[in-house]
Amino acid sequence: MESLSDQFNEDQLSKDFKAVVADVEALLKVTANTGGEKLAAVRARAEASLGAVKATMTDTQETVLAKTKEAAKVADDYVQENPWRSIGLAAGVGIVIGLLIGRR
């Protein structure tokens, strides 16, 4: 399982990537009326790349959502099958967090 810091890095990466996509879309809109054969070719390649990236991001997002739902289901099943062990684990984590906060 991924660490929490890796997950936050991926979330930040996803946000940054979406910002880049939005900037490229804005650039394409601004240059839409600009003439020139080379610019038109670059714009066409950029639009094609942007479409591919959007499709990849959508697929990745769907995969992550499905895995998250699956992990939640597994966790729920575990808690249903082992309620006392889950309570003990939660209490232990709470104590550790309380001790760490108390040391500051």
MMTF fields as JSON, N, C-alpha, C and O atoms, coordinates in Angstrom:
{
  "mmtfVersion": "1.0.0",
  "mmtfProducer": "UNKNOWN",
  "numBonds": 415,
  "numAtoms": 416,
  "numGroups": 104,
  "numChains": 1,
  "numModels": 1,
  "chainsPerModel": [1],
  "groupsPerChain": [104],
  "chainIdList": ["A"],
  "bondAtomList": [4, 2, 8, 6, 12, 10, 16, 14, 20, 18, 24, 22, 28, 26, 32, 30, 36, 34, 40, 38, 44, 42, 48, 46, 52, 50, 56, 54, 60, 58, 64, 62, 68, 66, 72, 70, 76, 74, 80, 78, 84, 82, 88, 86, 92, 90, 96, 94, 100, 98, 104, 102, 108, 106, 112, 110, 116, 114, 120, 118, 124, 122, 128, 126, 132, 130, 136, 134, 140, 138, 144, 142, 148, 146, 152, 150, 156, 154, 160, 158, 164, 162, 168, 166, 172, 170, 176, 174, 180, 178, 184, 182, 188, 186, 192, 190, 196, 194, 200, 198, 204, 202, 208, 206, 212, 210, 216, 214, 220, 218, 224, 222, 228, 226, 232, 230, 236, 234, 240, 238, 244, 242, 248, 246, 252, 250, 256, 254, 260, 258, 264, 262, 268, 266, 272, 270, 276, 274, 280, 278, 284, 282, 288, 286, 292, 290, 296, 294, 300, 298, 304, 302, 308, 306, 312, 310, 316, 314, 320, 318, 324, 322, 328, 326, 332, 330, 336, 334, 340, 338, 344, 342, 348, 346, 352, 350, 356, 354, 360, 358, 364, 362, 368, 366, 372, 370, 376, 374, 380, 378, 384, 382, 388, 386, 392, 390, 396, 394, 400, 398, 404, 402, 408, 406, 412, 410],
  "bondOrderList": [1, 1, 1, 1, 1, 1, 1, 1, 1, 1, 1, 1, 1, 1, 1, 1, 1, 1, 1, 1, 1, 1, 1, 1, 1, 1, 1, 1, 1, 1, 1, 1, 1, 1, 1, 1, 1, 1, 1, 1, 1, 1, 1, 1, 1, 1, 1, 1, 1, 1, 1, 1, 1, 1, 1, 1, 1, 1, 1, 1, 1, 1, 1, 1, 1, 1, 1, 1, 1, 1, 1, 1, 1, 1, 1, 1, 1, 1, 1, 1, 1, 1, 1, 1, 1, 1, 1, 1, 1, 1, 1, 1, 1, 1, 1, 1, 1, 1, 1, 1, 1, 1, 1],
  "groupList": [{"groupName": "MET", "atomNameList": ["N", "CA", "C", "O"], "elementList": ["N", "C", "C", "O"], "formalChargeList": [0, 0, 0, 0], "bondAtomList": [1, 0, 2, 1, 3, 2], "bondOrderList": [1, 1, 2], "singleLetterCode": "M", "chemCompType": "L-PEPTIDE LINKING"}, {"groupName": "GLU", "atomNameList": ["N", "CA", "C", "O"], "elementList": ["N", "C", "C", "O"], "formalChargeList": [0, 0, 0, 0], "bondAtomList": [1, 0, 2, 1, 3, 2], "bondOrderList": [1, 1, 2], "singleLetterCode": "E", "chemCompType": "L-PEPTIDE LINKING"}, {"groupName": "SER", "atomNameList": ["N", "CA", "C", "O"], "elementList": ["N", "C", "C", "O"], "formalChargeList": [0, 0, 0, 0], "bondAtomList": [1, 0, 2, 1, 3, 2], "bondOrderList": [1, 1, 2], "singleLetterCode": "S", "chemCompType": "L-PEPTIDE LINKING"}, {"groupName": "LEU", "atomNameList": ["N", "CA", "C", "O"], "elementList": ["N", "C", "C", "O"], "formalChargeList": [0, 0, 0, 0], "bondAtomList": [1, 0, 2, 1, 3, 2], "bondOrderList": [1, 1, 2], "singleLetterCode": "L", "chemCompType": "L-PEPTIDE LINKING"}, {"groupName": "ASP", "atomNameList": ["N", "CA", "C", "O"], "elementList": ["N", "C", "C", "O"], "formalChargeList": [0, 0, 0, 0], "bondAtomList": [1, 0, 2, 1, 3, 2], "bondOrderList": [1, 1, 2], "singleLetterCode": "D", "chemCompType": "L-PEPTIDE LINKING"}, {"groupName": "GLN", "atomNameList": ["N", "CA", "C", "O"], "elementList": ["N", "C", "C", "O"], "formalChargeList": [0, 0, 0, 0], "bondAtomList": [1, 0, 2, 1, 3, 2], "bondOrderList": [1, 1, 2], "singleLetterCode": "Q", "chemCompType": "L-PEPTIDE LINKING"}, {"groupName": "PHE", "atomNameList": ["N", "CA", "C", "O"], "elementList": ["N", "C", "C", "O"], "formalChargeList": [0, 0, 0, 0], "bondAtomList": [1, 0, 2, 1, 3, 2], "bondOrderList": [1, 1, 2], "singleLetterCode": "F", "chemCompType": "L-PEPTIDE LINKING"}, {"groupName": "ASN", "atomNameList": ["N", "CA", "C", "O"], "elementList": ["N", "C", "C", "O"], "formalChargeList": [0, 0, 0, 0], "bondAtomList": [1, 0, 2, 1, 3, 2], "bondOrderList": [1, 1, 2], "singleLetterCode": "N", "chemCompType": "L-PEPTIDE LINKING"}, {"groupName": "LYS", "atomNameList": ["N", "CA", "C", "O"], "elementList": ["N", "C", "C", "O"], "formalChargeList": [0, 0, 0, 0], "bondAtomList": [1, 0, 2, 1, 3, 2], "bondOrderList": [1, 1, 2], "singleLetterCode": "K", "chemCompType": "L-PEPTIDE LINKING"}, {"groupName": "ALA", "atomNameList": ["N", "CA", "C", "O"], "elementList": ["N", "C", "C", "O"], "formalChargeList": [0, 0, 0, 0], "bondAtomList": [1, 0, 2, 1, 3, 2], "bondOrderList": [1, 1, 2], "singleLetterCode": "A", "chemCompType": "L-PEPTIDE LINKING"}, {"groupName": "VAL", "atomNameList": ["N", "CA", "C", "O"], "elementList": ["N", "C", "C", "O"], "formalChargeList": [0, 0, 0, 0], "bondAtomList": [1, 0, 2, 1, 3, 2], "bondOrderList": [1, 1, 2], "singleLetterCode": "V", "chemCompType": "L-PEPTIDE LINKING"}, {"groupName": "THR", "atomNameList": ["N", "CA", "C", "O"], "elementList": ["N", "C", "C", "O"], "formalChargeList": [0, 0, 0, 0], "bondAtomList": [1, 0, 2, 1, 3, 2], "bondOrderList": [1, 1, 2], "singleLetterCode": "T", "chemCompType": "L-PEPTIDE LINKING"}, {"groupName": "GLY", "atomNameList": ["N", "CA", "C", "O"], "elementList": ["N", "C", "C", "O"], "formalChargeList": [0, 0, 0, 0], "bondAtomList": [1, 0, 2, 1, 3, 2], "bondOrderList": [1, 1, 2], "singleLetterCode": "G", "chemCompType": "PEPTIDE LINKING"}, {"groupName": "ARG", "atomNameList": ["N", "CA", "C", "O"], "elementList": ["N", "C", "C", "O"], "formalChargeList": [0, 0, 0, 0], "bondAtomList": [1, 0, 2, 1, 3, 2], "bondOrderList": [1, 1, 2], "singleLetterCode": "R", "chemCompType": "L-PEPTIDE LINKING"}, {"groupName": "TYR", "atomNameList": ["N", "CA", "C", "O"], "elementList": ["N", "C", "C", "O"], "formalChargeList": [0, 0, 0, 0], "bondAtomList": [1, 0, 2, 1, 3, 2], "bondOrderList": [1, 1, 2], "singleLetterCode": "Y", "chemCompType": "L-PEPTIDE LINKING"}, {"groupName": "PRO", "atomNameList": ["N", "CA", "C", "O"], "elementList": ["N", "C", "C", "O"], "formalChargeList": [0, 0, 0, 0], "bondAtomList": [1, 0, 2, 1, 3, 2], "bondOrderList": [1, 1, 2], "singleLetterCode": "P", "chemCompType": "L-PEPTIDE LINKING"}, {"groupName": "TRP", "atomNameList": ["N", "CA", "C", "O"], "elementList": ["N", "C", "C", "O"], "formalChargeList": [0, 0, 0, 0], "bondAtomList": [1, 0, 2, 1, 3, 2], "bondOrderList": [1, 1, 2], "singleLetterCode": "W", "chemCompType": "L-PEPTIDE LINKING"}, {"groupName": "ILE", "atomNameList": ["N", "CA", "C", "O"], "elementList": ["N", "C", "C", "O"], "formalChargeList": [0, 0, 0, 0], "bondAtomList": [1, 0, 2, 1, 3, 2], "bondOrderList": [1, 1, 2], "singleLetterCode": "I", "chemCompType": "L-PEPTIDE LINKING"}],
  "groupTypeList": [0, 1, 2, 3, 2, 4, 5, 6, 7, 1, 4, 5, 3, 2, 8, 4, 6, 8, 9, 10, 10, 9, 4, 10, 1, 9, 3, 3, 8, 10, 11, 9, 7, 11, 12, 12, 1, 8, 3, 9, 9, 10, 13, 9, 13, 9, 1, 9, 2, 3, 12, 9, 10, 8, 9, 11, 0, 11, 4, 11, 5, 1, 11, 10, 3, 9, 8, 11, 8, 1, 9, 9, 8, 10, 9, 4, 4, 14, 10, 5, 1, 7, 15, 16, 13, 2, 17, 12, 3, 9, 9, 12, 10, 12, 17, 10, 17, 12, 3, 3, 17, 12, 13, 13],
  "groupIdList": [1, 2, 3, 4, 5, 6, 7, 8, 9, 10, 11, 12, 13, 14, 15, 16, 17, 18, 19, 20, 21, 22, 23, 24, 25, 26, 27, 28, 29, 30, 31, 32, 33, 34, 35, 36, 37, 38, 39, 40, 41, 42, 43, 44, 45, 46, 47, 48, 49, 50, 51, 52, 53, 54, 55, 56, 57, 58, 59, 60, 61, 62, 63, 64, 65, 66, 67, 68, 69, 70, 71, 72, 73, 74, 75, 76, 77, 78, 79, 80, 81, 82, 83, 84, 85, 86, 87, 88, 89, 90, 91, 92, 93, 94, 95, 96, 97, 98, 99, 100, 101, 102, 103, 104],
  "secStructList": [7, 7, 7, 2, 2, 2, 2, 2, 2, 2, 2, 2, 2, 2, 2, 2, 2, 2, 2, 2, 2, 2, 2, 2, 2, 2, 2, 2, 2, 2, 4, 4, 4, 7, 7, 7, 2, 2, 2, 2, 2, 2, 2, 2, 2, 2, 2, 2, 2, 2, 2, 2, 2, 2, 2, 2, 2, 2, 2, 2, 2, 2, 2, 2, 2, 2, 2, 2, 2, 2, 2, 2, 2, 2, 2, 2, 2, 2, 2, 2, 2, 7, 2, 2, 2, 2, 2, 2, 2, 2, 2, 2, 2, 2, 2, 2, 2, 2, 2, 2, 2, 2, 2, 7],
  "xCoordList": [0.842, 0.0, 0.884, 1.952, 0.455, 1.234, 1.22, 0.265, 2.301, 2.335, 1.475, 1.141, 1.127, 0.257, 0.94, 0.286, 2.264, 2.971, 2.979, 2.881, 3.095, 3.038, 1.677, 1.573, 0.634, -0.722, -0.899, -1.492, -0.384, -0.498, 0.32, -0.108, 1.484, 2.288, 1.542, 1.585, 0.857, 0.08, -1.098, -1.436, -1.728, -2.837, -2.346, -2.985, -1.202, -0.642, -0.237, -0.446, 0.338, 0.722, -0.502, -0.463, -1.577, -2.817, -3.348, -3.776, -3.321, -3.791, -2.908, -3.412, -1.589, -0.666, -0.882, -0.853, -1.1, -1.311, -2.594, -2.62, -3.647, -4.898, -4.721, -5.327, -3.898, -3.624, -2.885, -3.176, -1.932, -1.198, -2.149, -2.078, -3.028, -3.999, -4.882, -5.148, -5.33, -6.169, -5.394, -5.947, -4.123, -3.305, -3.112, -3.166, -2.888, -2.721, -4.02, -3.995, -5.146, -6.433, -6.623, -7.083, -6.271, -6.394, -5.471, -5.861, -4.254, -3.307, -3.832, -3.709, -4.418, -4.97, -6.122, -6.261, -6.948, -8.064, -7.553, -8.09, -6.51, -5.974, -5.334, -5.45, -4.665, -3.967, -4.841, -4.349, -6.113, -6.994, -7.119, -7.22, -7.115, -7.303, -5.985, -5.978, -4.879, -3.574, -3.246, -3.441, -2.75, -2.45, -1.081, -0.361, -0.756, 0.549, 0.419, -0.268, 1.101, 1.019, 1.701, 1.183, 2.861, 3.582, 2.796, 2.726, 2.206, 1.419, 0.203, -0.172, -0.409, -1.568, -1.163, -1.905, 0.022, 0.493, 0.795, 0.454, 1.432, 1.744, 0.454, 0.33, -0.504, -1.789, -2.505, -3.092, -2.463, -3.11, -2.453, -3.143, -1.104, -0.41, -0.732, -0.932, -0.782, -1.086, -2.499, -2.731, -3.435, -4.814, -4.906, -5.628, -4.186, -4.196, -3.577, -4.109, -2.454, -1.801, -2.692, -2.796, -3.33, -4.218, -5.385, -5.781, -5.939, -7.033, -6.584, -7.306, -5.39, -4.862, -4.605, -4.888, -4.075, -3.784, -5.082, -5.162, -6.079, -7.37, -7.971, -8.511, -7.878, -8.412, -7.651, -8.253, -6.328, -5.511, -5.851, -5.97, -6.005, -6.341, -7.711, -7.898, -8.655, -9.984, -9.912, -10.525, -9.159, -9.003, -8.314, -8.722, -7.276, -6.546, -7.443, -7.423, -8.222, -9.124, -10.158, -10.47, -10.682, -11.659, -11.016, -11.637, -9.773, -9.06, -8.82, -9.036, -8.376, -8.123, -9.418, -9.427, -10.488, -11.779, -12.221, -12.708, -12.053, -12.439, -11.588, -12.112, -10.281, -9.406, -9.734, -9.673, -10.081, -10.446, -11.72, -11.813, -12.689, -13.936, -13.672, -14.258, -12.787, -12.452, -11.752, -12.052, -10.832, -10.127, -11.097, -10.984, -12.034, -13.032, -13.907, -14.258, -14.253, -15.064, -14.295, -14.853, -13.012, -12.188, -12.065, -12.172, -11.839, -11.723, -13.037, -13.031, -14.149, -15.456, -15.699, -16.188, -15.355, -15.51, -14.658, -15.11, -13.426, -12.529, -13.107, -13.098, -13.608, -14.18, -15.42, -15.642, -16.22, -17.414, -17.049, -17.727, -15.977, -15.564, -14.77, -14.8, -14.066, -13.201, -13.457, -12.585, -14.63, -14.943, -14.035, -13.609, -13.736, -12.93, -11.491, -10.861, -10.975, -9.607, -9.528, -8.543, -10.559, -10.586, -10.658, -10.002, -11.467, -11.566, -10.215, -9.782, -9.561, -8.25, -7.22, -6.429, -7.233, -6.311, -6.569, -5.629, -7.825, -8.168, -7.754, -7.249, -7.963, -7.561, -6.047, -5.541, -5.325, -3.859, -3.348, -2.446, -3.918, -3.522, -3.851, -3.065, -5.0, -5.383, -4.421, -4.073, -3.992, -3.04, -1.707, -1.128, -1.228, 0.047, -0.049, 0.856, -1.113, -1.29, -1.374, -0.782, -2.11, -2.204, -0.847, -0.536, -0.034, 1.312, 2.182, 2.92, 2.09, 2.889, 2.475, 3.327, 1.197, 0.709, 1.106, 1.464, 1.044, 1.383, 2.848, 3.192, 3.709, 5.151, 5.509, 6.555, 4.703, 5.005, 4.726, 4.906],
  "yCoordList": [-1.183, 0.0, 1.243, 1.242, 2.288, 3.505, 4.262, 4.186, 4.991, 5.803, 7.036, 7.399, 7.671, 8.836, 9.989, 10.737, 10.142, 11.236, 11.03, 12.002, 9.778, 9.507, 9.876, 10.414, 9.587, 9.9, 11.411, 11.885, 12.18, 13.628, 14.179, 15.125, 13.602, 14.033, 13.775, 14.598, 12.633, 12.335, 13.287, 13.703, 13.639, 14.597, 15.954, 16.591, 16.391, 17.672, 17.609, 18.565, 16.493, 16.317, 16.385, 16.999, 15.76, 15.783, 17.212, 17.625, 17.962, 19.358, 20.199, 20.994, 20.023, 20.762, 20.412, 21.283, 19.128, 18.679, 19.285, 19.719, 19.313, 19.909, 21.394, 21.922, 22.072, 23.49, 23.675, 24.609, 22.795, 22.873, 22.639, 23.343, 21.671, 21.389, 22.615, 22.98, 23.241, 24.439, 25.571, 26.286, 25.732, 26.768, 26.497, 27.424, 25.238, 24.885, 25.139, 25.636, 24.804, 25.072, 26.565, 26.982, 27.369, 28.817, 29.334, 30.198, 28.807, 29.212, 28.859, 29.648, 27.673, 27.262, 28.172, 28.494, 28.586, 29.484, 30.85, 31.438, 31.357, 32.669, 32.668, 33.642, 31.586, 31.534, 30.996, 30.795, 30.761, 30.16, 31.031, 30.502, 32.339, 33.235, 33.698, 34.441, 33.258, 33.655, 32.8, 31.585, 33.444, 32.74, 32.084, 32.146, 31.469, 30.837, 29.336, 28.716, 28.769, 27.327, 26.551, 25.534, 27.035, 26.344, 26.389, 25.401, 27.549, 27.68, 26.763, 26.185, 26.627, 25.738, 24.287, 23.525, 23.907, 22.539, 22.277, 21.222, 23.243, 23.102, 23.045, 22.251, 23.885, 23.907, 22.564, 22.064, 21.978, 20.688, 19.584, 18.748, 19.587, 18.593, 18.78, 17.805, 20.033, 20.311, 19.859, 19.297, 20.102, 19.668, 18.148, 17.605, 17.465, 15.998, 15.467, 14.544, 16.05, 15.631, 15.909, 15.088, 17.063, 17.426, 16.459, 16.073, 16.065, 15.086, 13.748, 13.118, 13.316, 12.04, 12.114, 11.166, 13.231, 13.398, 13.417, 12.808, 14.103, 14.139, 12.739, 12.374, 11.966, 10.602, 9.754, 8.979, 9.896, 9.147, 9.538, 8.676, 10.829, 11.293, 10.776, 10.41, 10.744, 10.231, 8.749, 8.306, 7.979, 6.552, 6.328, 5.468, 7.105, 6.984, 7.332, 6.65, 8.381, 8.792, 7.698, 7.423, 7.082, 6.001, 4.802, 4.173, 4.482, 3.366, 3.629, 2.752, 4.836, 5.186, 5.144, 4.659, 5.635, 5.61, 4.175, 3.864, 3.305, 1.897, 1.228, 0.477, 1.494, 0.913, 1.437, 0.691, 2.711, 3.296, 2.657, 2.342, 2.47, 1.815, 0.381, -0.096, -0.295, -1.676, -1.724, -2.591, -0.802, -0.759, -0.452, -1.028, 0.439, 0.761, -0.454, -0.703, -1.203, -2.41, -3.441, -4.058, -3.635, -4.591, -4.164, -4.991, -2.871, -2.367, -2.562, -2.949, -2.295, -2.473, -3.939, -4.254, -4.828, -6.258, -6.688, -7.46, -6.192, -6.544, -6.081, -6.823, -4.857, -4.326, -5.114, -5.362, -5.506, -6.296, -7.668, -8.18, -8.262, -9.591, -9.556, -10.523, -8.466, -8.353, -7.04, -6.172, -6.888, -5.596, -5.264, -4.118, -6.225, -5.93, -5.639, -4.758, -6.356, -6.101, -4.698, -3.985, -4.314, -2.988, -1.892, -0.858, -2.129, -1.15, -1.023, 0.085, -2.135, -2.105, -1.37, -0.581, -1.628, -0.956, 0.548, 1.34, 0.939, 2.359, 3.017, 4.14, 2.329, 2.881, 3.027, 4.032, 2.038, 2.113, 3.275, 4.0, 3.45, 4.571, 5.888, 6.833, 5.955, 7.174, 7.497, 8.659, 6.473, 6.688, 7.199, 8.137, 6.591, 7.021, 8.467, 9.263, 8.805, 10.179, 11.142, 12.221, 10.748, 11.583, 11.797, 12.909, 10.759, 10.901, 11.824, 12.657, 11.673, 12.527, 13.984, 14.873, 14.235, 15.606, 16.164, 17.337, 15.334, 15.771, 16.122, 16.916, 15.56, 15.822, 17.205, 17.737, 17.793, 19.114, 20.118, 21.31],
  "zCoordList": [0.0, 0.0, 0.0, 0.612, -0.672, -0.777, 0.544, 1.317, 0.781, 1.987, 1.774, 0.646, 2.886, 2.835, 2.108, 1.381, 2.3, 1.626, 0.117, -0.632, -0.351, -1.79, -2.346, -3.448, -1.582, -2.026, -2.15, -3.118, -1.167, -1.244, -2.409, -3.07, -2.663, -3.804, -5.107, -6.021, -5.197, -6.393, -6.524, -7.632, -5.403, -5.454, -5.946, -6.784, -5.416, -5.844, -7.312, -8.059, -7.723, -9.121, -10.022, -11.089, -9.595, -10.377, -10.501, -11.579, -9.405, -9.447, -10.366, -11.159, -10.258, -11.121, -12.584, -13.454, -12.846, -14.216, -14.787, -15.938, -13.985, -14.447, -14.733, -15.666, -13.94, -14.187, -15.504, -16.251, -15.794, -17.068, -18.232, -19.239, -18.107, -19.168, -19.404, -20.549, -18.33, -18.461, -19.142, -19.977, -18.788, -19.42, -20.909, -21.719, -21.277, -22.691, -23.448, -24.574, -22.84, -23.491, -23.715, -24.778, -22.717, -22.857, -23.959, -24.745, -24.014, -25.058, -26.44, -27.377, -26.567, -27.856, -28.275, -29.455, -27.314, -27.636, -28.086, -29.025, -27.413, -27.746, -29.127, -29.871, -29.465, -30.754, -31.885, -32.995, -31.627, -32.63, -33.88, -34.988, -33.723, -34.868, -35.486, -36.468, -34.908, -35.429, -36.639, -36.631, -37.669, -38.908, -38.87, -37.874, -39.958, -40.087, -40.136, -39.324, -41.118, -41.317, -40.188, -39.726, -39.749, -38.675, -37.37, -36.639, -37.087, -35.859, -35.897, -34.877, -37.058, -37.191, -36.948, -36.329, -37.439, -37.236, -35.762, -35.225, -35.119, -33.685, -32.883, -31.95, -33.246, -32.543, -32.699, -31.74, -33.891, -34.126, -33.294, -32.71, -33.24, -32.416, -30.946, -30.221, -30.5, -29.105, -28.758, -27.687, -29.656, -29.413, -29.349, -28.513, -30.217, -30.202, -28.916, -28.3, -28.514, -27.272, -26.074, -25.163, -26.079, -24.974, -24.872, -23.772, -26.017, -26.005, -25.44, -24.667, -25.828, -25.321, -23.819, -23.087, -23.37, -21.94, -21.135, -20.068, -21.633, -20.935, -20.822, -19.778, -21.889, -21.862, -20.857, -20.114, -20.828, -19.875, -18.442, -17.572, -18.2, -16.853, -16.423, -15.262, -17.337, -17.01, -16.661, -15.691, -17.457, -17.174, -15.826, -15.046, -15.565, -14.301, -13.127, -12.102, -13.27, -12.205, -11.92, -10.762, -12.966, -12.785, -12.093, -11.236, -12.458, -11.842, -10.362, -9.526, -10.042, -8.644, -7.842, -6.711, -8.401, -7.714, -7.446, -6.359, -8.434, -8.261, -7.183, -6.361, -7.179, -6.158, -4.775, -3.798, -4.68, -3.394, -2.858, -1.672, -3.727, -3.304, -2.857, -1.885, -3.576, -3.223, -1.856, -1.035, -1.619, -0.333, 0.807, 1.889, 0.575, 1.598, 1.901, 3.055, 0.867, 1.071, 1.883, 2.79, 1.562, 2.299, 3.759, 4.664, 3.982, 5.355, 6.114, 7.282, 5.454, 6.091, 6.44, 7.524, 5.517, 5.791, 6.975, 7.821, 7.038, 8.144, 9.474, 10.456, 9.501, 10.741, 11.142, 12.327, 10.171, 10.472, 11.031, 11.922, 10.508, 10.954, 12.26, 13.022, 12.529, 13.709, 14.453, 14.484, 15.047, 15.673, 16.864, 17.002, 17.711, 18.902, 18.527, 19.113, 17.574, 17.118, 16.497, 16.688, 15.763, 15.153, 16.209, 16.088, 17.253, 18.342, 19.046, 19.362, 19.289, 19.933, 19.083, 19.599, 17.796, 16.898, 16.886, 16.949, 16.805, 16.803, 18.116, 18.113, 19.234, 20.538, 20.603, 21.102, 20.106, 20.104, 19.27, 19.69, 18.104, 17.244, 17.933, 17.875, 18.581, 19.301, 20.428, 20.643, 21.146, 22.244, 21.698, 22.246, 20.633, 20.042, 19.566, 19.818, 18.894, 18.423, 19.61, 19.583, 20.645, 21.848, 22.489, 22.916, 22.565, 23.142, 22.285, 22.811, 20.994, 20.106, 20.21, 20.218, 20.288, 20.431, 21.789, 21.898, 22.827, 24.184, 24.349, 25.225, 23.541, 23.66, 23.144, 23.517, 22.321, 21.753, 22.763, 22.515]
}
